[in-house]
Amino acid sequence: MKAVKILSAGLMIGLLCLAGCVQKETKLPQTSEYESFLDDFLKMLSNGQFEEAVNLVINSSGKQLSEDKKNKLVSMWNVTFGGDLSYEILNSTKIDESMLAGTPFDEGRMFTVRFIINGSESSTAYFVVRYNDKLWIWLPPMMEELLEMAP
């Protein structure tokens, strides 16, 4: 249980570090589509629908996560998001093309989300990418590697 909390904190910190690879820009018309998708995903998390939410996550190859990684992510979400949860999408920026290099993604946006969980506030980043004309939550390589190390 403690290891999952540590992994969860590490994933959040890692995502915030990756935010430095993102360029700022004003909101584009397509932002609302990305934001709506993310909002639906976050509603799943806040409602405890972790098994459904994990099916919206892909890795840098454009593939869904292995069953083992899905189970680890669901376990992490159970610990992290279990309890009284609210969230707010704070801002959005276009993901820099260099960050998408080597991936099959056409484009993407990074969102900063503020969570209030059982009275404690934190912020983290979520990456929404377009792949095969569908939107997905992208788990960048560094985050996938951290997930592999989870018990």
Backbone as ProteinMPNN parsed JSONL, in Angstrom:
{"seq_chain_A": "MKAVKILSAGLMIGLLCLAGCVQKETKLPQTSEYESFLDDFLKMLSNGQFEEAVNLVINSSGKQLSEDKKNKLVSMWNVTFGGDLSYEILNSTKIDESMLAGTPFDEGRMFTVRFIINGSESSTAYFVVRYNDKLWIWLPPMMEELLEMAP", "coords_chain_A": {"N_chain_A": [[0.826, -1.181, 0.0], [1.921, 1.257, 0.866], [3.979, 1.433, -0.985], [2.554, 1.775, -3.329], [1.463, 4.302, -2.909], [3.803, 5.819, -2.886], [4.697, 5.335, -5.493], [2.594, 6.511, -6.873], [2.899, 9.215, -6.143], [5.394, 9.613, -7.3], [4.788, 9.261, -10.03], [3.1, 11.451, -10.451], [4.868, 13.591, -9.94], [6.734, 13.102, -11.951], [5.167, 13.522, -14.243], [4.702, 16.249, -13.973], [7.297, 17.169, -14.299], [7.676, 16.527, -16.973], [6.07, 18.414, -18.064], [7.63, 20.587, -18.577], [8.55, 20.17, -21.128], [6.732, 21.164, -22.809], [5.183, 23.519, -24.94], [3.926, 26.829, -24.515], [0.773, 28.151, -25.524], [-1.99, 29.899, -26.972], [-5.457, 29.078, -26.424], [-6.797, 26.822, -28.746], [-9.373, 26.241, -31.229], [-9.812, 23.446, -31.268], [-9.206, 22.681, -28.733], [-11.369, 22.468, -26.988], [-12.525, 20.018, -27.657], [-10.538, 18.205, -26.862], [-10.408, 18.89, -24.155], [-12.983, 18.23, -23.312], [-12.927, 15.451, -23.655], [-10.927, 14.796, -21.771], [-12.225, 15.686, -19.457], [-14.375, 13.876, -19.328], [-12.901, 11.532, -18.854], [-11.738, 12.177, -16.362], [-14.037, 12.35, -14.833], [-14.754, 9.673, -14.775], [-12.662, 8.707, -13.169], [-13.207, 10.122, -10.796], [-15.602, 8.988, -10.121], [-14.888, 6.468, -9.465], [-14.638, 4.615, -11.513], [-12.458, 2.972, -12.463], [-11.613, 0.732, -13.975], [-12.871, 1.142, -16.417], [-11.778, 3.607, -17.144], [-9.032, 3.028, -17.442], [-8.918, 1.775, -19.863], [-8.781, 3.798, -21.674], [-6.24, 4.634, -21.859], [-3.08, 4.821, -23.424], [0.176, 3.663, -24.553], [3.446, 4.879, -25.655], [3.721, 3.641, -28.091], [1.295, 3.59, -29.152], [-0.342, 1.621, -28.316], [-2.663, -0.144, -26.201], [-2.235, -0.526, -22.663], [-0.488, -3.313, -21.159], [-2.098, -6.103, -19.51], [-1.052, -6.455, -16.944], [0.111, -3.921, -16.416], [-2.179, -2.364, -16.62], [-3.609, -3.335, -14.401], [-1.891, -2.52, -12.33], [-2.047, 0.258, -12.623], [-4.766, 0.705, -12.126], [-4.836, -0.152, -9.445], [-3.163, 1.798, -8.326], [-4.717, 4.095, -8.832], [-6.926, 3.465, -7.227], [-5.86, 3.798, -4.663], [-4.902, 6.451, -4.78], [-7.109, 8.034, -5.693], [-9.216, 7.214, -4.178], [-11.857, 8.034, -2.116], [-13.016, 11.289, -1.037], [-13.214, 13.279, -3.759], [-12.426, 15.961, -5.885], [-11.996, 17.94, -8.838], [-10.29, 20.257, -11.044], [-9.809, 21.502, -14.239], [-7.096, 23.29, -15.117], [-5.432, 24.547, -17.127], [-4.32, 24.445, -20.582], [-1.981, 23.309, -22.977], [-0.345, 23.057, -26.138], [1.235, 20.038, -27.052], [4.652, 19.899, -27.564], [6.197, 19.267, -30.706], [8.637, 17.898, -30.633], [8.465, 16.342, -28.367], [6.638, 14.485, -29.147], [8.023, 13.089, -31.008], [8.962, 10.065, -32.519], [6.72, 8.765, -31.752], [3.473, 7.501, -32.712], [1.598, 9.508, -32.775], [-0.561, 12.097, -33.926], [-1.071, 14.651, -32.933], [-1.305, 16.548, -29.878], [-2.365, 17.542, -26.547], [-1.441, 19.014, -23.458], [-2.68, 19.005, -20.223], [-3.071, 20.788, -17.221], [-4.165, 19.727, -14.153], [-5.956, 20.337, -11.229], [-6.359, 18.66, -8.236], [-8.46, 17.93, -5.474], [-8.283, 15.95, -2.863], [-9.75, 14.281, -0.354], [-9.52, 16.665, 1.104], [-6.873, 17.455, 0.697], [-4.782, 19.229, -1.505], [-3.49, 18.972, -4.81], [-1.595, 19.148, -7.868], [-1.416, 17.946, -11.21], [-0.301, 16.676, -14.405], [-1.947, 15.832, -17.437], [-1.854, 14.066, -20.483], [-3.348, 14.345, -23.554], [-3.836, 12.753, -26.537], [-4.113, 12.5, -30.122], [-4.823, 9.705, -32.01], [-5.127, 7.549, -34.686], [-7.528, 8.844, -35.444], [-8.847, 9.098, -33.002], [-9.231, 10.096, -29.603], [-6.996, 9.797, -26.838], [-5.681, 9.045, -23.545], [-2.398, 9.637, -22.914], [0.291, 7.767, -21.724], [3.35, 8.669, -21.057], [6.738, 7.471, -21.901], [8.541, 7.552, -19.641], [6.788, 7.51, -17.491], [5.529, 5.096, -17.918], [7.653, 3.372, -17.478], [8.072, 3.803, -14.734], [5.713, 2.719, -13.821], [6.129, 0.061, -14.452], [7.927, -0.634, -12.498], [6.432, -0.733, -10.241], [5.003, -2.524, -7.467]], "CA_chain_A": [[0.0, 0.0, 0.0], [2.827, 2.392, 0.934], [4.709, 1.476, -2.256], [1.648, 2.319, -4.345], [1.386, 5.741, -2.66], [5.073, 6.385, -3.325], [4.676, 5.295, -6.951], [1.628, 7.513, -7.302], [3.545, 10.517, -5.999], [6.446, 9.664, -8.319], [4.168, 9.469, -11.335], [2.629, 12.833, -10.526], [6.041, 14.451, -10.053], [7.28, 12.888, -13.29], [4.318, 14.205, -15.219], [4.952, 17.678, -13.852], [8.6, 17.416, -14.92], [7.482, 16.49, -18.416], [5.381, 19.634, -18.477], [8.649, 21.494, -19.076], [8.762, 19.889, -22.543], [5.534, 21.603, -23.507], [5.224, 24.938, -25.268], [2.686, 27.541, -24.214], [0.084, 28.748, -26.654], [-3.365, 30.239, -26.634], [-6.398, 27.989, -26.701], [-7.226, 26.639, -30.122], [-10.74, 25.718, -31.266], [-9.85, 22.015, -30.982], [-8.971, 22.459, -27.315], [-12.594, 22.059, -26.303], [-12.693, 18.582, -27.898], [-9.574, 17.538, -25.991], [-10.801, 19.143, -22.773], [-14.194, 17.448, -23.06], [-12.478, 14.065, -23.497], [-10.255, 14.693, -20.476], [-13.242, 15.831, -18.415], [-15.069, 12.581, -19.235], [-11.951, 10.616, -18.216], [-11.622, 12.552, -14.954], [-15.304, 11.973, -14.184], [-14.639, 8.234, -14.501], [-11.795, 8.551, -12.002], [-13.872, 10.624, -9.588], [-16.701, 8.065, -9.811], [-14.335, 5.154, -9.149], [-14.746, 3.729, -12.681], [-11.064, 2.835, -12.862], [-11.466, -0.285, -15.02], [-13.282, 1.766, -17.675], [-10.833, 4.679, -17.449], [-7.731, 2.497, -17.854], [-9.016, 1.399, -21.277], [-8.575, 5.0, -22.483], [-4.821, 4.966, -21.725], [-2.179, 4.115, -24.349], [1.6, 3.941, -24.38], [4.063, 5.645, -26.741], [3.605, 2.896, -29.344], [-0.098, 3.666, -29.584], [-1.031, 0.395, -27.888], [-3.169, -0.127, -24.84], [-1.303, -1.107, -21.704], [-0.625, -4.745, -20.87], [-3.013, -6.359, -18.388], [-0.308, -6.222, -15.71], [0.214, -2.472, -16.212], [-3.534, -1.867, -16.347], [-3.923, -3.681, -13.011], [-1.095, -1.652, -11.462], [-2.591, 1.61, -12.712], [-6.046, 0.68, -11.405], [-4.495, -0.202, -8.013], [-2.657, 3.115, -7.96], [-5.861, 5.015, -8.8], [-7.733, 3.127, -6.046], [-5.224, 4.417, -3.502], [-4.791, 7.893, -4.975], [-8.377, 8.725, -5.888], [-10.259, 6.683, -3.306], [-12.284, 9.013, -1.119], [-13.671, 12.508, -1.501], [-12.381, 13.791, -4.847], [-12.921, 16.951, -6.839], [-10.909, 18.353, -9.725], [-10.502, 21.412, -11.908], [-8.838, 21.602, -15.33], [-6.593, 24.655, -14.986], [-4.996, 25.113, -18.401], [-3.991, 23.515, -21.656], [-0.971, 23.743, -23.935], [-0.064, 22.089, -27.197], [2.449, 19.263, -26.81], [5.705, 20.212, -28.519], [6.441, 18.18, -31.667], [9.812, 17.11, -30.244], [8.039, 15.363, -27.365], [5.888, 13.447, -29.858], [8.922, 12.402, -31.939], [9.078, 8.635, -32.27], [5.404, 8.206, -31.42], [2.587, 7.542, -33.876], [0.532, 10.467, -32.531], [-0.647, 13.234, -34.831], [-1.036, 15.891, -32.162], [-1.755, 16.345, -28.512], [-2.423, 18.666, -25.626], [-1.145, 18.722, -22.066], [-3.566, 19.738, -19.331], [-2.77, 20.803, -15.798], [-5.396, 19.455, -13.409], [-5.854, 20.446, -9.772], [-7.199, 17.713, -7.508], [-8.625, 18.032, -4.027], [-8.588, 14.582, -2.441], [-9.891, 14.257, 1.11], [-9.08, 17.946, 1.644], [-5.504, 17.778, 0.284], [-4.739, 19.726, -2.875], [-2.295, 18.709, -5.611], [-1.779, 19.35, -9.305], [-0.675, 17.019, -12.056], [-0.504, 16.888, -15.837], [-2.478, 14.738, -18.25], [-1.588, 14.233, -21.901], [-4.401, 13.819, -24.422], [-3.288, 12.693, -27.891], [-4.958, 11.971, -31.19], [-4.209, 8.567, -32.686], [-6.143, 6.861, -35.501], [-8.765, 9.639, -35.373], [-9.492, 8.914, -31.707], [-8.477, 10.704, -28.513], [-6.519, 8.871, -25.817], [-4.79, 9.54, -22.5], [-1.078, 9.093, -23.222], [1.218, 7.505, -20.634], [4.684, 8.804, -21.652], [7.666, 6.382, -21.586], [9.078, 7.613, -18.282], [5.723, 7.104, -16.573], [5.315, 3.663, -18.119], [8.761, 2.694, -16.795], [7.78, 3.849, -13.295], [4.62, 1.778, -13.583], [6.722, -1.277, -14.503], [8.631, -0.884, -11.241], [5.466, -0.837, -9.136], [4.79, -3.903, -7.006]], "C_chain_A": [[0.878, 1.255, 0.0], [3.59, 2.55, -0.378], [3.842, 2.074, -3.355], [1.523, 3.825, -4.166], [2.655, 6.432, -3.133], [5.127, 6.415, -4.845], [3.742, 6.357, -7.494], [2.237, 8.906, -7.239], [4.638, 10.678, -7.049], [5.898, 9.904, -9.707], [3.701, 10.905, -11.495], [3.796, 13.797, -10.686], [6.654, 14.322, -11.445], [6.473, 13.585, -14.36], [4.53, 15.707, -15.163], [6.303, 18.045, -14.452], [8.479, 17.431, -16.436], [6.788, 17.736, -18.926], [6.375, 20.665, -18.992], [8.943, 21.298, -20.549], [7.625, 20.427, -23.404], [5.626, 23.093, -23.768], [3.876, 25.582, -24.973], [2.086, 28.074, -25.501], [-1.334, 29.061, -26.221], [-4.27, 29.077, -26.998], [-6.791, 27.993, -28.171], [-8.649, 26.105, -30.114], [-10.82, 24.243, -30.885], [-9.667, 21.711, -29.5], [-10.218, 21.949, -26.617], [-12.858, 20.565, -26.488], [-11.778, 17.781, -26.963], [-9.995, 17.685, -24.528], [-12.044, 18.341, -22.394], [-13.843, 15.975, -22.838], [-11.827, 13.872, -22.127], [-11.266, 14.79, -19.339], [-14.021, 14.528, -18.23], [-14.196, 11.543, -18.524], [-11.854, 10.901, -16.716], [-12.898, 12.24, -14.178], [-15.302, 10.48, -13.864], [-13.792, 8.002, -13.251], [-12.511, 8.99, -10.73], [-15.044, 9.743, -9.173], [-16.215, 6.652, -9.498], [-14.432, 4.148, -10.285], [-13.356, 3.499, -13.279], [-10.866, 1.834, -13.993], [-11.868, 0.274, -16.387], [-12.254, 2.812, -18.106], [-9.509, 4.142, -17.986], [-7.752, 2.072, -19.326], [-8.88, 2.59, -22.218], [-7.111, 5.433, -22.484], [-4.011, 4.141, -22.72], [-0.734, 4.501, -24.052], [2.143, 4.671, -25.611], [4.057, 4.93, -28.076], [2.194, 2.966, -29.901], [-0.894, 2.43, -29.209], [-1.571, 0.573, -26.478], [-2.169, -0.833, -23.935], [-1.544, -2.599, -21.55], [-1.569, -4.908, -19.68], [-2.327, -6.086, -17.052], [-0.219, -4.722, -15.408], [-1.156, -1.852, -15.95], [-3.898, -2.123, -14.889], [-3.163, -2.795, -12.028], [-1.648, -0.231, -11.455], [-3.922, 1.708, -11.972], [-5.796, 0.65, -9.894], [-4.008, 1.157, -7.522], [-3.807, 4.12, -7.855], [-6.749, 4.741, -7.595], [-7.179, 3.805, -4.801], [-5.261, 5.939, -3.62], [-6.14, 8.588, -4.964], [-9.511, 8.175, -5.037], [-10.615, 7.717, -2.242], [-12.957, 10.2, -1.774], [-12.77, 13.208, -2.513], [-13.119, 14.857, -5.635], [-11.72, 17.388, -7.677], [-11.313, 19.592, -10.511], [-9.415, 21.394, -12.975], [-8.388, 23.057, -15.375], [-6.196, 25.285, -16.31], [-4.596, 24.017, -19.37], [-2.922, 24.133, -22.54], [-0.781, 22.647, -24.976], [1.227, 21.353, -26.845], [3.429, 19.563, -27.937], [5.97, 19.004, -29.419], [7.623, 17.31, -31.266], [9.449, 16.055, -29.197], [7.282, 14.212, -28.017], [6.767, 12.659, -30.837], [9.059, 10.937, -31.539], [7.775, 7.975, -31.855], [4.532, 8.256, -32.672], [1.506, 8.625, -33.772], [0.611, 11.663, -33.465], [-0.472, 14.555, -34.09], [-1.497, 15.583, -30.746], [-1.741, 17.619, -27.707], [-2.117, 18.16, -24.221], [-2.042, 19.614, -21.222], [-3.024, 19.668, -17.912], [-4.096, 20.688, -15.063], [-5.104, 19.578, -11.917], [-6.854, 19.474, -9.153], [-7.295, 18.139, -6.051], [-9.142, 16.67, -3.588], [-8.582, 14.552, -0.919], [-9.309, 15.515, 1.752], [-7.671, 18.353, 1.267], [-5.49, 18.151, -1.189], [-3.418, 19.368, -3.54], [-2.625, 18.978, -7.071], [-0.943, 18.337, -10.057], [-1.011, 17.313, -13.511], [-1.071, 15.627, -16.474], [-2.229, 15.08, -19.704], [-2.709, 13.571, -22.692], [-3.863, 13.893, -25.841], [-4.318, 12.145, -28.867], [-4.18, 10.87, -31.901], [-5.314, 7.795, -33.39], [-7.516, 7.517, -35.36], [-9.543, 9.444, -34.078], [-8.615, 9.573, -30.643], [-8.182, 9.665, -27.432], [-5.796, 9.647, -24.727], [-3.452, 8.843, -22.739], [-0.26, 8.951, -21.941], [2.626, 7.552, -21.237], [5.639, 7.716, -21.161], [8.181, 6.389, -20.146], [8.031, 7.144, -17.265], [5.433, 5.61, -16.695], [6.416, 2.86, -17.424], [8.553, 2.691, -15.282], [6.684, 2.855, -12.933], [5.137, 0.338, -13.589], [7.398, -1.641, -13.188], [7.687, -1.06, -10.059], [5.263, -2.295, -8.745], [3.49, -4.478, -7.531]], "O_chain_A": [[0.629, 2.196, -0.754], [3.822, 3.67, -0.832], [4.34, 2.8, -4.215], [1.479, 4.56, -5.153], [2.592, 7.513, -3.718], [5.555, 7.41, -5.429], [4.066, 7.031, -8.472], [2.103, 9.689, -8.179], [4.794, 11.755, -7.624], [6.476, 10.667, -10.482], [3.885, 11.509, -12.551], [3.72, 14.728, -11.488], [7.046, 15.321, -12.048], [7.034, 14.176, -15.283], [4.536, 16.371, -16.2], [6.447, 19.112, -15.048], [9.106, 18.252, -17.106], [6.909, 18.076, -20.103], [5.997, 21.538, -19.773], [9.535, 22.179, -21.173], [7.575, 20.163, -24.605], [6.093, 23.849, -22.916], [2.824, 24.968, -25.155], [2.802, 28.407, -26.447], [-1.816, 28.54, -25.215], [-3.897, 28.204, -27.781], [-7.077, 29.039, -28.753], [-9.097, 25.569, -29.101], [-11.787, 23.824, -30.249], [-9.944, 20.595, -29.059], [-10.131, 21.086, -25.744], [-13.362, 19.912, -25.574], [-12.205, 16.801, -26.353], [-9.944, 16.725, -23.759], [-12.141, 17.832, -21.277], [-14.39, 15.328, -21.944], [-12.128, 12.915, -21.414], [-11.17, 14.05, -18.36], [-14.295, 14.124, -17.1], [-14.684, 10.773, -17.697], [-11.883, 9.98, -15.9], [-12.84, 11.902, -12.995], [-15.788, 10.066, -12.811], [-14.152, 7.206, -12.385], [-12.435, 8.313, -9.705], [-15.44, 9.746, -8.008], [-17.02, 5.744, -9.29], [-14.321, 2.945, -10.049], [-13.114, 3.795, -14.449], [-10.039, 2.058, -14.877], [-11.269, -0.082, -17.402], [-11.9, 2.896, -19.282], [-8.924, 4.738, -18.89], [-6.7, 2.018, -19.965], [-8.863, 2.413, -23.436], [-6.773, 6.477, -23.043], [-4.211, 2.934, -22.854], [-0.455, 5.508, -23.4], [1.379, 5.038, -26.504], [4.358, 5.542, -29.1], [1.924, 2.463, -30.992], [-1.992, 2.213, -29.72], [-1.024, 1.325, -25.671], [-1.36, -1.639, -24.393], [-2.649, -3.091, -21.778], [-1.806, -3.958, -18.934], [-2.946, -5.55, -16.133], [-0.448, -4.302, -14.274], [-1.278, -0.923, -15.152], [-4.431, -1.242, -14.215], [-3.716, -2.368, -11.014], [-1.712, 0.411, -10.406], [-4.173, 2.687, -11.269], [-6.473, 1.353, -9.144], [-4.389, 1.612, -6.443], [-3.867, 4.903, -6.907], [-7.277, 5.678, -6.995], [-7.936, 4.325, -3.981], [-5.612, 6.632, -2.664], [-6.306, 9.614, -4.304], [-10.651, 8.624, -5.161], [-9.732, 8.215, -1.545], [-13.411, 10.126, -2.916], [-11.687, 13.676, -2.164], [-14.28, 14.685, -6.006], [-10.571, 17.221, -7.268], [-12.491, 19.929, -10.63], [-8.231, 21.284, -12.655], [-9.189, 23.953, -15.638], [-6.571, 26.422, -16.597], [-4.543, 22.836, -19.028], [-2.95, 25.331, -22.82], [-1.025, 21.468, -24.718], [2.195, 21.966, -26.395], [3.08, 19.49, -29.115], [5.968, 17.863, -28.958], [7.619, 16.107, -31.53], [10.065, 14.99, -29.152], [7.284, 13.094, -27.503], [6.313, 11.679, -31.427], [9.247, 10.616, -30.366], [7.729, 6.765, -31.632], [4.844, 8.997, -33.603], [0.592, 8.657, -34.595], [1.691, 12.176, -33.758], [0.2, 15.465, -34.576], [-2.01, 14.5, -30.461], [-1.187, 18.637, -28.121], [-2.479, 17.045, -23.845], [-2.154, 20.816, -21.465], [-2.574, 18.616, -17.459], [-5.03, 21.449, -15.316], [-4.141, 19.006, -11.407], [-8.035, 19.467, -9.5], [-6.333, 18.642, -5.471], [-10.271, 16.284, -3.891], [-7.551, 14.768, -0.28], [-8.684, 15.447, 2.809], [-7.295, 19.503, 1.495], [-6.104, 17.48, -2.018], [-2.358, 19.449, -2.92], [-3.793, 19.029, -7.457], [0.116, 17.92, -9.588], [-1.904, 18.108, -13.804], [-0.72, 14.509, -16.1], [-2.371, 16.231, -20.117], [-2.986, 12.384, -22.521], [-3.476, 14.965, -26.304], [-5.253, 11.436, -28.494], [-3.044, 11.064, -32.333], [-6.316, 7.429, -32.775], [-8.528, 6.84, -35.182], [-10.763, 9.605, -34.057], [-7.392, 9.602, -30.775], [-8.993, 8.783, -27.151], [-5.349, 10.772, -24.95], [-3.379, 7.615, -22.763], [-0.135, 9.9, -21.168], [3.058, 6.583, -21.862], [5.39, 7.1, -20.124], [8.247, 5.339, -19.506], [8.362, 6.462, -16.295], [5.13, 4.942, -15.706], [6.154, 1.801, -16.853], [8.827, 1.689, -14.621], [6.723, 2.23, -11.874], [4.653, -0.504, -12.833], [7.439, -2.81, -12.806], [8.111, -1.493, -8.987], [5.342, -3.191, -9.586], [3.159, -5.627, -7.237]]}, "name": "protein", "num_of_chains": 1, "seq": "MKAVKILSAGLMIGLLCLAGCVQKETKLPQTSEYESFLDDFLKMLSNGQFEEAVNLVINSSGKQLSEDKKNKLVSMWNVTFGGDLSYEILNSTKIDESMLAGTPFDEGRMFTVRFIINGSESSTAYFVVRYNDKLWIWLPPMMEELLEMAP"}
